[in-house]
């Protein structure tokens, strides 16, 4: 399952520094799968401590967690929806992602300019967020305005298009109010064909000075700007330094600055949650692995993530909850305790299910 989050932001907010930390993240590579698919795409593993425990039970050689792709998208400037800056290029890149991650500057730097002015002391996160949201909304309005005449024509012939047209007009009204479509009451599935950018889930990264990372009052005020969306607080320069450390030095440095894990690991986890995903687990001598599925997926759909033949020939799934397996200490003991069960085609997967599928080829 290919899942991607587009990293967007105004110029000079630390977006490239953040992405470079992602693509140079050798520390994560030692523990989680990481790759650079293209120059502007980095894949980061979602930290999952359950895998190490499964590896102990099954003697697994490798740990393979779920992964999220991050796409570095060209900086957005005011007027981008009308072609300013790289205009349509960044818009096209955003349309191809599953979610949007905005990077917002909250650090001071006398070398940074904003709309032609030095802004070392001038910080306005709310205004920066509004610029990006406005450009995305204006671009969506342009898409809608082009689509309406076509839909009006098609609705005269196909009645089902009339319903789509009504939903599109509802979306237009929401955008005209300066609101994003994600989280609105508009039936987004009905207008998916338009690939509107503001229908995507948003998450926000506030790039904060390292000295202010522990400022809870600052965090609370910034979180309010984006509620109910998730916010991550990090210092991109520090993350770039963390990416160069070995595991022992990394843990020591994190302890010194009062962090439990690198901000990039938090970002990957929040991105995973934002996309409405969960994982199930498999384990054996070769590997302990987390597989990505959507919340609500059934057992056959989950099997299809491993291979389409698994879904087509699905018979049963042998399942044990992760906590039950760890408490039992082995599959044999878990079976003896009655914790292992056989589930059929209607079973809805739970996060952390440890599974072995049975199927006909």
ABEGO torsion letter per residue (X at the ends): XBBBBBBBEBBGAGAAAAAAAAAABAAAAAABBBBBABAABBBBBBBBAAAAAAAAAAGBABBBBBBBBBBBBBBBBBGAAAGBEAEAAAAAAAAABABBBBBBBABBBAABBBGGBBAAABBBAAAAAAAAAAAAAAAAAAAAAAAAAAAAAAAAABAAAAAAAAAAAAAAAAAAAGBBABGBABBAAAAAAAGBAAABBBBBBBBBBAAAAABAAAAAAAAAAAOABBBBBBBAAAAAAAAABBAAAAAAAAAAAGBABBAAAAAAAAAAAAAGBBBBBBBBAABBBBBBBBBGBBAAAAAAAABAAAAAABABBBBBBAAAAAAAGBAAAAAAAGABBBBBAABBBBBGBBBBBBBBX
